[in-house]
Amino acid sequence: MKITVEAKPLIHTVKIPPAGSPASSESPADYGTPARILFRVVLGSVLRACRQEAGRTLREVSRAAQVSLGYLSEIERGQKEASSELIASVCRALGLSQSQIFSDVATQMALAEMTSEFSATVSN
């Protein structure tokens, strides 16, 4: 049995805050390494973009997902790690599949990493 997967376009393109910004507590200068792209920051950006595109408020989604408004806000800002159960609940509240969200997160991370690597190469 052969399984094929269709390539899907990104649902959203999001702007990822640079490492060391308030959304990312780690500073590259602290470690002497290039800026790191944090999963929680990208996930939060993608979830926020999906919610906004759906025209839903943070309050509506938090109520539907049965998660506190403050905690969902922290997740969207990349300040807290989201459990798989919470991600599933938010996806359900938004009417999206987890695979769509994770696909977008992976693509956004790859784009951010390429941009970061390109910037490091150009500045050297």
N, CA, C and O atoms as CSV, one atom per row, in Angstrom:
chain,resi,resn,atom,element,x,y,z
A,1,MET,N,N,0.842,-1.168,0.000
A,1,MET,CA,C,0.000,0.000,0.000
A,1,MET,C,C,0.893,1.239,0.000
A,1,MET,O,O,1.749,1.395,0.871
A,2,LYS,N,N,0.691,2.106,-0.968
A,2,LYS,CA,C,1.487,3.320,-1.077
A,2,LYS,C,C,0.672,4.496,-0.540
A,2,LYS,O,O,-0.475,4.711,-0.932
A,3,ILE,N,N,1.296,5.253,0.369
A,3,ILE,CA,C,0.629,6.410,0.950
A,3,ILE,C,C,1.302,7.660,0.407
A,3,ILE,O,O,2.526,7.788,0.443
A,4,THR,N,N,0.493,8.576,-0.095
A,4,THR,CA,C,1.041,9.841,-0.578
A,4,THR,C,C,0.448,10.977,0.237
A,4,THR,O,O,-0.701,10.926,0.676
A,5,VAL,N,N,1.250,11.984,0.423
A,5,VAL,CA,C,0.809,13.161,1.165
A,5,VAL,C,C,0.922,14.364,0.249
A,5,VAL,O,O,1.976,14.620,-0.335
A,6,GLU,N,N,-0.177,15.101,0.128
A,6,GLU,CA,C,-0.185,16.287,-0.707
A,6,GLU,C,C,0.547,17.414,-0.015
A,6,GLU,O,O,0.441,17.581,1.200
A,7,ALA,N,N,1.286,18.183,-0.782
A,7,ALA,CA,C,1.908,19.387,-0.237
A,7,ALA,C,C,0.814,20.436,-0.078
A,7,ALA,O,O,0.051,20.690,-1.010
A,8,LYS,N,N,0.740,21.038,1.095
A,8,LYS,CA,C,-0.266,22.061,1.344
A,8,LYS,C,C,0.428,23.392,1.567
A,8,LYS,O,O,1.508,23.444,2.155
A,9,PRO,N,N,-0.188,24.464,1.101
A,9,PRO,CA,C,0.406,25.777,1.377
A,9,PRO,C,C,0.250,26.110,2.856
A,9,PRO,O,O,-0.604,25.553,3.546
A,10,LEU,N,N,1.079,27.017,3.323
A,10,LEU,CA,C,0.969,27.473,4.699
A,10,LEU,C,C,-0.401,28.068,4.949
A,10,LEU,O,O,-0.949,28.756,4.087
A,11,ILE,N,N,-0.958,27.810,6.117
A,11,ILE,CA,C,-2.206,28.464,6.485
A,11,ILE,C,C,-1.897,29.931,6.770
A,11,ILE,O,O,-2.645,30.821,6.367
A,12,HIS,N,N,-0.798,30.170,7.462
A,12,HIS,CA,C,-0.416,31.523,7.862
A,12,HIS,C,C,1.088,31.695,7.770
A,12,HIS,O,O,1.853,30.747,7.951
A,13,THR,N,N,1.489,32.901,7.491
A,13,THR,CA,C,2.886,33.277,7.612
A,13,THR,C,C,2.942,34.226,8.791
A,13,THR,O,O,2.217,35.220,8.822
A,14,VAL,N,N,3.785,33.934,9.753
A,14,VAL,CA,C,3.828,34.737,10.961
A,14,VAL,C,C,5.192,35.369,11.136
A,14,VAL,O,O,6.194,34.867,10.626
A,15,LYS,N,N,5.220,36.469,11.857
A,15,LYS,CA,C,6.482,37.123,12.195
A,15,LYS,C,C,6.932,36.546,13.528
A,15,LYS,O,O,6.189,36.578,14.510
A,16,ILE,N,N,8.140,36.025,13.558
A,16,ILE,CA,C,8.670,35.396,14.753
A,16,ILE,C,C,9.590,36.370,15.464
A,16,ILE,O,O,10.551,36.857,14.869
A,17,PRO,N,N,9.310,36.665,16.740
A,17,PRO,CA,C,10.180,37.582,17.464
A,17,PRO,C,C,11.593,37.022,17.545
A,17,PRO,O,O,11.772,35.814,17.696
A,18,PRO,N,N,12.605,37.894,17.447
A,18,PRO,CA,C,13.981,37.404,17.529
A,18,PRO,C,C,14.301,36.888,18.924
A,18,PRO,O,O,13.709,37.321,19.913
A,19,ALA,N,N,15.241,35.962,18.989
A,19,ALA,CA,C,15.676,35.449,20.283
A,19,ALA,C,C,16.211,36.611,21.093
A,19,ALA,O,O,16.845,37.520,20.557
A,20,GLY,N,N,15.947,36.574,22.398
A,20,GLY,CA,C,16.387,37.640,23.273
A,20,GLY,C,C,15.331,38.716,23.449
A,20,GLY,O,O,15.487,39.598,24.294
A,21,SER,N,N,14.233,38.661,22.650
A,21,SER,CA,C,13.146,39.619,22.811
A,21,SER,C,C,12.302,39.173,23.995
A,21,SER,O,O,12.509,38.073,24.507
A,22,PRO,N,N,11.351,39.996,24.449
A,22,PRO,CA,C,10.532,39.604,25.590
A,22,PRO,C,C,9.834,38.260,25.416
A,22,PRO,O,O,9.611,37.556,26.401
A,23,ALA,N,N,9.484,37.889,24.188
A,23,ALA,CA,C,8.819,36.603,23.960
A,23,ALA,C,C,9.795,35.444,24.063
A,23,ALA,O,O,9.386,34.292,24.202
A,24,SER,N,N,11.070,35.744,23.997
A,24,SER,CA,C,12.092,34.713,24.080
A,24,SER,C,C,13.080,35.103,25.166
A,24,SER,O,O,13.852,36.047,24.995
A,25,SER,N,N,13.061,34.392,26.272
A,25,SER,CA,C,13.855,34.786,27.429
A,25,SER,C,C,15.334,34.474,27.284
A,25,SER,O,O,16.130,34.914,28.114
A,26,GLU,N,N,15.723,33.742,26.275
A,26,GLU,CA,C,17.123,33.384,26.126
A,26,GLU,C,C,17.822,34.352,25.189
A,26,GLU,O,O,17.310,34.663,24.114
A,27,SER,N,N,18.967,34.819,25.588
A,27,SER,CA,C,19.737,35.737,24.769
A,27,SER,C,C,20.900,34.996,24.143
A,27,SER,O,O,21.609,34.271,24.841
A,28,PRO,N,N,21.119,35.158,22.836
A,28,PRO,CA,C,22.215,34.446,22.202
A,28,PRO,C,C,23.566,34.855,22.779
A,28,PRO,O,O,24.501,34.055,22.777
A,29,ALA,N,N,23.685,36.085,23.272
A,29,ALA,CA,C,24.951,36.540,23.829
A,29,ALA,C,C,25.316,35.742,25.083
A,29,ALA,O,O,26.494,35.592,25.405
A,30,ASP,N,N,24.309,35.235,25.783
A,30,ASP,CA,C,24.554,34.465,26.998
A,30,ASP,C,C,25.294,33.167,26.709
A,30,ASP,O,O,26.002,32.656,27.577
A,31,TYR,N,N,25.145,32.640,25.535
A,31,TYR,CA,C,25.705,31.331,25.215
A,31,TYR,C,C,26.785,31.399,24.144
A,31,TYR,O,O,27.441,30.393,23.873
A,32,GLY,N,N,26.981,32.545,23.538
A,32,GLY,CA,C,27.961,32.671,22.474
A,32,GLY,C,C,27.577,31.890,21.229
A,32,GLY,O,O,28.447,31.505,20.447
A,33,THR,N,N,26.285,31.650,21.034
A,33,THR,CA,C,25.806,30.894,19.886
A,33,THR,C,C,24.826,31.756,19.095
A,33,THR,O,O,24.335,32.763,19.604
A,34,PRO,N,N,24.541,31.370,17.861
A,34,PRO,CA,C,23.545,32.116,17.090
A,34,PRO,C,C,22.171,32.057,17.760
A,34,PRO,O,O,21.899,31.169,18.568
A,35,ALA,N,N,21.324,33.004,17.417
A,35,ALA,CA,C,19.973,33.047,17.973
A,35,ALA,C,C,19.256,31.731,17.720
A,35,ALA,O,O,19.373,31.140,16.646
A,36,ARG,N,N,18.516,31.284,18.720
A,36,ARG,CA,C,17.742,30.048,18.580
A,36,ARG,C,C,16.289,30.374,18.314
A,36,ARG,O,O,15.746,31.339,18.853
A,37,ILE,N,N,15.677,29.575,17.493
A,37,ILE,CA,C,14.260,29.708,17.216
A,37,ILE,C,C,13.553,28.766,18.192
A,37,ILE,O,O,13.790,27.558,18.175
A,38,LEU,N,N,12.690,29.317,19.038
A,38,LEU,CA,C,12.023,28.511,20.055
A,38,LEU,C,C,10.662,28.026,19.558
A,38,LEU,O,O,9.866,28.803,19.030
A,39,PHE,N,N,10.411,26.733,19.734
A,39,PHE,CA,C,9.153,26.120,19.308
A,39,PHE,C,C,7.963,26.845,19.920
A,39,PHE,O,O,6.989,27.138,19.226
A,40,ARG,N,N,8.035,27.138,21.219
A,40,ARG,CA,C,6.890,27.741,21.893
A,40,ARG,C,C,6.540,29.113,21.306
A,40,ARG,O,O,5.369,29.491,21.269
A,41,VAL,N,N,7.546,29.853,20.850
A,41,VAL,CA,C,7.313,31.173,20.265
A,41,VAL,C,C,6.625,31.038,18.913
A,41,VAL,O,O,5.673,31.762,18.622
A,42,VAL,N,N,7.101,30.122,18.099
A,42,VAL,CA,C,6.509,29.923,16.773
A,42,VAL,C,C,5.095,29.362,16.910
A,42,VAL,O,O,4.179,29.816,16.224
A,43,LEU,N,N,4.914,28.387,17.785
A,43,LEU,CA,C,3.582,27.817,18.003
A,43,LEU,C,C,2.600,28.902,18.434
A,43,LEU,O,O,1.488,28.983,17.913
A,44,GLY,N,N,3.010,29.726,19.375
A,44,GLY,CA,C,2.138,30.807,19.841
A,44,GLY,C,C,1.761,31.763,18.728
A,44,GLY,O,O,0.608,32.181,18.625
A,45,SER,N,N,2.732,32.110,17.893
A,45,SER,CA,C,2.469,33.022,16.773
A,45,SER,C,C,1.483,32.411,15.778
A,45,SER,O,O,0.588,33.093,15.278
A,46,VAL,N,N,1.656,31.135,15.500
A,46,VAL,CA,C,0.754,30.454,14.559
A,46,VAL,C,C,-0.653,30.350,15.149
A,46,VAL,O,O,-1.635,30.597,14.449
A,47,LEU,N,N,-0.758,29.989,16.423
A,47,LEU,CA,C,-2.083,29.895,17.053
A,47,LEU,C,C,-2.787,31.249,17.055
A,47,LEU,O,O,-3.983,31.332,16.774
A,48,ARG,N,N,-2.044,32.309,17.372
A,48,ARG,CA,C,-2.637,33.647,17.385
A,48,ARG,C,C,-3.114,34.032,15.980
A,48,ARG,O,O,-4.212,34.567,15.823
A,49,ALA,N,N,-2.300,33.764,14.968
A,49,ALA,CA,C,-2.685,34.097,13.598
A,49,ALA,C,C,-3.942,33.336,13.181
A,49,ALA,O,O,-4.820,33.898,12.525
A,50,CYS,N,N,-4.030,32.071,13.556
A,50,CYS,CA,C,-5.222,31.273,13.227
A,50,CYS,C,C,-6.456,31.832,13.914
A,50,CYS,O,O,-7.520,31.950,13.305
A,51,ARG,N,N,-6.306,32.173,15.184
A,51,ARG,CA,C,-7.436,32.727,15.947
A,51,ARG,C,C,-7.892,34.052,15.351
A,51,ARG,O,O,-9.091,34.275,15.182
A,52,GLN,N,N,-6.957,34.922,15.033
A,52,GLN,CA,C,-7.309,36.218,14.472
A,52,GLN,C,C,-7.941,36.090,13.091
A,52,GLN,O,O,-8.889,36.805,12.765
A,53,GLU,N,N,-7.410,35.179,12.286
A,53,GLU,CA,C,-8.002,34.986,10.955
A,53,GLU,C,C,-9.429,34.463,11.058
A,53,GLU,O,O,-10.275,34.777,10.220
A,54,ALA,N,N,-9.689,33.669,12.083
A,54,ALA,CA,C,-11.043,33.146,12.283
A,54,ALA,C,C,-11.975,34.207,12.873
A,54,ALA,O,O,-13.179,33.985,12.999
A,55,GLY,N,N,-11.409,35.358,13.233
A,55,GLY,CA,C,-12.232,36.431,13.793
A,55,GLY,C,C,-12.700,36.142,15.204
A,55,GLY,O,O,-13.738,36.641,15.637
A,56,ARG,N,N,-11.937,35.341,15.917
A,56,ARG,CA,C,-12.302,34.943,17.286
A,56,ARG,C,C,-11.474,35.715,18.291
A,56,ARG,O,O,-10.303,36.012,18.050
A,57,THR,N,N,-12.082,36.037,19.410
A,57,THR,CA,C,-11.344,36.714,20.473
A,57,THR,C,C,-10.634,35.678,21.332
A,57,THR,O,O,-10.965,34.493,21.312
A,58,LEU,N,N,-9.660,36.150,22.077
A,58,LEU,CA,C,-8.942,35.285,23.007
A,58,LEU,C,C,-9.917,34.689,24.022
A,58,LEU,O,O,-9.816,33.516,24.380
A,59,ARG,N,N,-10.853,35.505,24.476
A,59,ARG,CA,C,-11.856,35.050,25.452
A,59,ARG,C,C,-12.718,33.924,24.880
A,59,ARG,O,O,-12.977,32.934,25.564
A,60,GLU,N,N,-13.164,34.070,23.629
A,60,GLU,CA,C,-14.003,33.044,23.000
A,60,GLU,C,C,-13.262,31.714,22.888
A,60,GLU,O,O,-13.805,30.659,23.213
A,61,VAL,N,N,-12.019,31.780,22.425
A,61,VAL,CA,C,-11.251,30.547,22.237
A,61,VAL,C,C,-10.893,29.923,23.578
A,61,VAL,O,O,-10.933,28.701,23.723
A,62,SER,N,N,-10.545,30.745,24.553
A,62,SER,CA,C,-10.201,30.187,25.863
A,62,SER,C,C,-11.405,29.489,26.481
A,62,SER,O,O,-11.267,28.437,27.106
A,63,ARG,N,N,-12.565,30.066,26.309
A,63,ARG,CA,C,-13.785,29.451,26.848
A,63,ARG,C,C,-14.084,28.134,26.124
A,63,ARG,O,O,-14.388,27.126,26.762
A,64,ALA,N,N,-13.996,28.148,24.793
A,64,ALA,CA,C,-14.290,26.944,24.003
A,64,ALA,C,C,-13.262,25.842,24.261
A,64,ALA,O,O,-13.599,24.658,24.247
A,65,ALA,N,N,-12.011,26.234,24.496
A,65,ALA,CA,C,-10.947,25.249,24.725
A,65,ALA,C,C,-10.844,24.845,26.193
A,65,ALA,O,O,-10.092,23.935,26.542
A,66,GLN,N,N,-11.596,25.519,27.038
A,66,GLN,CA,C,-11.593,25.276,28.485
A,66,GLN,C,C,-10.198,25.455,29.082
A,66,GLN,O,O,-9.689,24.597,29.804
A,67,VAL,N,N,-9.598,26.603,28.754
A,67,VAL,CA,C,-8.293,26.979,29.289
A,67,VAL,C,C,-8.411,28.436,29.733
A,67,VAL,O,O,-9.149,29.212,29.125
A,68,SER,N,N,-7.698,28.804,30.776
A,68,SER,CA,C,-7.824,30.177,31.264
A,68,SER,C,C,-7.343,31.164,30.218
A,68,SER,O,O,-6.429,30.883,29.442
A,69,LEU,N,N,-7.974,32.318,30.216
A,69,LEU,CA,C,-7.656,33.380,29.277
A,69,LEU,C,C,-6.186,33.795,29.412
A,69,LEU,O,O,-5.487,33.947,28.410
A,70,GLY,N,N,-5.729,33.974,30.636
A,70,GLY,CA,C,-4.349,34.387,30.874
A,70,GLY,C,C,-3.339,33.374,30.374
A,70,GLY,O,O,-2.318,33.740,29.791
A,71,TYR,N,N,-3.628,32.084,30.606
A,71,TYR,CA,C,-2.697,31.040,30.187
A,71,TYR,C,C,-2.636,30.953,28.664
A,71,TYR,O,O,-1.556,30.804,28.093
A,72,LEU,N,N,-3.785,31.046,28.010
A,72,LEU,CA,C,-3.800,31.017,26.541
A,72,LEU,C,C,-3.059,32.228,25.984
A,72,LEU,O,O,-2.350,32.117,24.984
A,73,SER,N,N,-3.216,33.363,26.615
A,73,SER,CA,C,-2.491,34.556,26.190
A,73,SER,C,C,-0.982,34.351,26.313
A,73,SER,O,O,-0.232,34.741,25.418
A,74,GLU,N,N,-0.532,33.745,27.407
A,74,GLU,CA,C,0.896,33.477,27.587
A,74,GLU,C,C,1.420,32.498,26.536
A,74,GLU,O,O,2.553,32.626,26.069
A,75,ILE,N,N,0.599,31.533,26.171
A,75,ILE,CA,C,0.993,30.579,25.129
A,75,ILE,C,C,1.125,31.300,23.788
A,75,ILE,O,O,2.098,31.095,23.063
A,76,GLU,N,N,0.149,32.142,23.461
A,76,GLU,CA,C,0.211,32.879,22.202
A,76,GLU,C,C,1.417,33.815,22.142
A,76,GLU,O,O,1.947,34.067,21.060
A,77,ARG,N,N,1.852,34.326,23.278
A,77,ARG,CA,C,3.018,35.219,23.316
A,77,ARG,C,C,4.333,34.449,23.423
A,77,ARG,O,O,5.403,35.055,23.471
A,78,GLY,N,N,4.258,33.119,23.460
A,78,GLY,CA,C,5.463,32.310,23.510
A,78,GLY,C,C,6.124,32.274,24.872
A,78,GLY,O,O,7.303,31.938,24.977
A,79,GLN,N,N,5.391,32.612,25.909
A,79,GLN,CA,C,5.954,32.645,27.249
A,79,GLN,C,C,5.792,31.336,28.007
A,79,GLN,O,O,6.526,31.080,28.961
A,80,LYS,N,N,4.847,30.511,27.599
A,80,LYS,CA,C,4.597,29.222,28.259
A,80,LYS,C,C,4.600,28.104,27.240
A,80,LYS,O,O,4.199,28.290,26.092
A,81,GLU,N,N,5.058,26.938,27.673
A,81,GLU,CA,C,4.995,25.729,26.840
A,81,GLU,C,C,3.582,25.160,26.926
A,81,GLU,O,O,3.006,25.083,28.011
A,82,ALA,N,N,3.034,24.771,25.807
A,82,ALA,CA,C,1.692,24.192,25.776
A,82,ALA,C,C,1.787,22.668,25.745
A,82,ALA,O,O,2.601,22.103,25.016
A,83,SER,N,N,0.954,22.016,26.537
A,83,SER,CA,C,0.908,20.548,26.512
A,83,SER,C,C,0.197,20.089,25.243
A,83,SER,O,O,-0.505,20.864,24.593
A,84,SER,N,N,0.389,18.832,24.905
A,84,SER,CA,C,-0.281,18.299,23.714
A,84,SER,C,C,-1.801,18.317,23.889
A,84,SER,O,O,-2.535,18.515,22.921
A,85,GLU,N,N,-2.270,18.113,25.115
A,85,GLU,CA,C,-3.710,18.147,25.386
A,85,GLU,C,C,-4.264,19.549,25.163
A,85,GLU,O,O,-5.345,19.713,24.597
A,86,LEU,N,N,-3.522,20.558,25.611
A,86,LEU,CA,C,-3.974,21.924,25.445
A,86,LEU,C,C,-3.973,22.316,23.973
A,86,LEU,O,O,-4.908,22.963,23.500
A,87,ILE,N,N,-2.938,21.932,23.255
A,87,ILE,CA,C,-2.877,22.227,21.815
A,87,ILE,C,C,-4.066,21.587,21.106
A,87,ILE,O,O,-4.693,22.213,20.251
A,88,ALA,N,N,-4.375,20.347,21.459
A,88,ALA,CA,C,-5.520,19.658,20.851
A,88,ALA,C,C,-6.819,20.399,21.147
A,88,ALA,O,O,-7.676,20.538,20.274
A,89,SER,N,N,-6.959,20.870,22.371
A,89,SER,CA,C,-8.170,21.579,22.765
A,89,SER,C,C,-8.309,22.907,22.024
A,89,SER,O,O,-9.405,23.256,21.583
A,90,VAL,N,N,-7.219,23.646,21.883
A,90,VAL,CA,C,-7.260,24.921,21.164
A,90,VAL,C,C,-7.542,24.680,19.680
A,90,VAL,O,O,-8.324,25.408,19.068
A,91,CYS,N,N,-6.908,23.666,19.108
A,91,CYS,CA,C,-7.170,23.336,17.701
A,91,CYS,C,C,-8.642,22.989,17.486
A,91,CYS,O,O,-9.257,23.433,16.517
A,92,ARG,N,N,-9.193,22.202,18.388
A,92,ARG,CA,C,-10.609,21.834,18.303
A,92,ARG,C,C,-11.481,23.091,18.385
A,92,ARG,O,O,-12.446,23.234,17.634
A,93,ALA,N,N,-11.135,23.994,19.299
A,93,ALA,CA,C,-11.905,25.237,19.467
A,93,ALA,C,C,-11.838,26.100,18.214
A,93,ALA,O,O,-12.789,26.814,17.898
A,94,LEU,N,N,-10.718,26.035,17.500
A,94,LEU,CA,C,-10.553,26.822,16.272
A,94,LEU,C,C,-11.034,26.087,15.025
A,94,LEU,O,O,-11.081,26.669,13.941
A,95,GLY,N,N,-11.391,24.807,15.173
A,95,GLY,CA,C,-11.842,24.028,14.020
A,95,GLY,C,C,-10.714,23.647,13.082
A,95,GLY,O,O,-10.927,23.488,11.880
A,96,LEU,N,N,-9.509,23.500,13.631
A,96,LEU,CA,C,-8.338,23.135,12.833
A,96,LEU,C,C,-7.758,21.818,13.328
A,96,LEU,O,O,-7.937,21.442,14.486
A,97,SER,N,N,-7.064,21.124,12.438
A,97,SER,CA,C,-6.409,19.889,12.858
A,97,SER,C,C,-5.037,20.218,13.435
A,97,SER,O,O,-4.419,21.218,13.070
A,98,GLN,N,N,-4.581,19.377,14.325
A,98,GLN,CA,C,-3.251,19.562,14.904
A,98,GLN,C,C,-2.183,19.453,13.824
A,98,GLN,O,O,-1.173,20.155,13.872
A,99,SER,N,N,-2.402,18.579,12.856
A,99,SER,CA,C,-1.401,18.418,11.805
A,99,SER,C,C,-1.229,19.710,11.005
A,99,SER,O,O,-0.118,20.026,10.580
A,100,GLN,N,N,-2.322,20.464,10.793
A,100,GLN,CA,C,-2.216,21.748,10.094
A,100,GLN,C,C,-1.336,22.712,10.889
A,100,GLN,O,O,-0.456,23.372,10.336
A,101,ILE,N,N,-1.588,22.778,12.183
A,101,ILE,CA,C,-0.836,23.698,13.048
A,101,ILE,C,C,0.634,23.291,13.084
A,101,ILE,O,O,1.515,24.131,12.901
A,102,PHE,N,N,0.902,22.010,13.319
A,102,PHE,CA,C,2.295,21.565,13.418
A,102,PHE,C,C,3.029,21.704,12.088
A,102,PHE,O,O,4.228,21.983,12.071
A,103,SER,N,N,2.335,21.514,10.993
A,103,SER,CA,C,2.946,21.704,9.681
A,103,SER,C,C,3.354,23.159,9.501
A,103,SER,O,O,4.461,23.445,9.045
A,104,ASP,N,N,2.466,24.077,9.858
A,104,ASP,CA,C,2.784,25.492,9.759
A,104,ASP,C,C,3.934,25.870,10.694
A,104,ASP,O,O,4.817,26.639,10.314
A,105,VAL,N,N,3.925,25.337,11.899
A,105,VAL,CA,C,4.996,25.633,12.860
A,105,VAL,C,C,6.335,25.140,12.302
A,105,VAL,O,O,7.331,25.863,12.344
A,106,ALA,N,N,6.356,23.925,11.786
A,106,ALA,CA,C,7.606,23.371,11.246
A,106,ALA,C,C,8.113,24.198,10.073
A,106,ALA,O,O,9.311,24.463,9.971
A,107,THR,N,N,7.215,24.603,9.194
A,107,THR,CA,C,7.615,25.401,8.039
A,107,THR,C,C,8.114,26.771,8.480
A,107,THR,O,O,9.126,27.259,7.976
A,108,GLN,N,N,7.410,27.388,9.415
A,108,GLN,CA,C,7.823,28.704,9.912
A,108,GLN,C,C,9.182,28.624,10.597
A,108,GLN,O,O,10.012,29.522,10.451
A,109,MET,N,N,9.407,27.544,11.348
A,109,MET,CA,C,10.708,27.378,12.017
A,109,MET,C,C,11.816,27.212,10.982
A,109,MET,O,O,12.894,27.787,11.126
A,110,ALA,N,N,11.556,26.437,9.952
A,110,ALA,CA,C,12.560,26.233,8.897
A,110,ALA,C,C,12.886,27.554,8.205
A,110,ALA,O,O,14.052,27.852,7.949
A,111,LEU,N,N,11.865,28.339,7.905
A,111,LEU,CA,C,12.086,29.641,7.275
A,111,LEU,C,C,12.889,30.567,8.193
A,111,LEU,O,O,13.801,31.257,7.739
A,112,ALA,N,N,12.550,30.579,9.466
A,112,ALA,CA,C,13.257,31.428,10.424
A,112,ALA,C,C,14.712,30.985,10.580
A,112,ALA,O,O,15.611,31.819,10.681
A,113,GLU,N,N,14.939,29.677,10.598
A,113,GLU,CA,C,16.300,29.159,10.711
A,113,GLU,C,C,17.121,29.522,9.480
A,113,GLU,O,O,18.284,29.908,9.599
A,114,MET,N,N,16.524,29.400,8.306
A,114,MET,CA,C,17.239,29.761,7.079
A,114,MET,C,C,17.572,31.246,7.073
A,114,MET,O,O,18.670,31.639,6.679
A,115,THR,N,N,16.635,32.061,7.506
A,115,THR,CA,C,16.861,33.505,7.573
A,115,THR,C,C,17.969,33.820,8.564
A,115,THR,O,O,18.835,34.654,8.296
A,116,SER,N,N,17.938,33.149,9.711
A,116,SER,CA,C,18.958,33.355,10.741
A,116,SER,C,C,20.337,32.941,10.234
A,116,SER,O,O,21.321,33.651,10.442
A,117,GLU,N,N,20.404,31.794,9.570
A,117,GLU,CA,C,21.676,31.308,9.032
A,117,GLU,C,C,22.184,32.232,7.934
A,117,GLU,O,O,23.383,32.496,7.843
A,118,PHE,N,N,21.274,32.720,7.103
A,118,PHE,CA,C,21.657,33.632,6.022
A,118,PHE,C,C,22.206,34.937,6.616
A,118,PHE,O,O,23.228,35.448,6.159
A,119,SER,N,N,21.525,35.467,7.628
A,119,SER,CA,C,21.971,36.694,8.264
A,119,SER,C,C,23.339,36.527,8.898
A,119,SER,O,O,24.174,37.428,8.817
A,120,ALA,N,N,23.580,35.383,9.530
A,120,ALA,CA,C,24.875,35.110,10.155
A,120,ALA,C,C,25.969,35.016,9.090
A,120,ALA,O,O,27.088,35.482,9.306
A,121,THR,N,N,25.651,34.424,7.959
A,121,THR,CA,C,26.624,34.282,6.875
A,121,THR,C,C,26.971,35.641,6.273
A,121,THR,O,O,28.137,35.929,6.004
A,122,VAL,N,N,25.962,36.465,6.066
A,122,VAL,CA,C,26.161,37.782,5.465
A,122,VAL,C,C,26.959,38.693,6.394
A,122,VAL,O,O,27.801,39.462,5.930
A,123,SER,N,N,26.701,38.614,7.711
A,123,SER,CA,C,27.385,39.503,8.650
A,123,SER,C,C,28.822,39.101,8.892
A,123,SER,O,O,29.597,39.901,9.416
A,124,ASN,N,N,29.209,37.874,8.526
A,124,ASN,CA,C,30.599,37.439,8.725
A,124,ASN,C,C,31.400,37.785,7.567
A,124,ASN,O,O,32.599,37.504,7.538
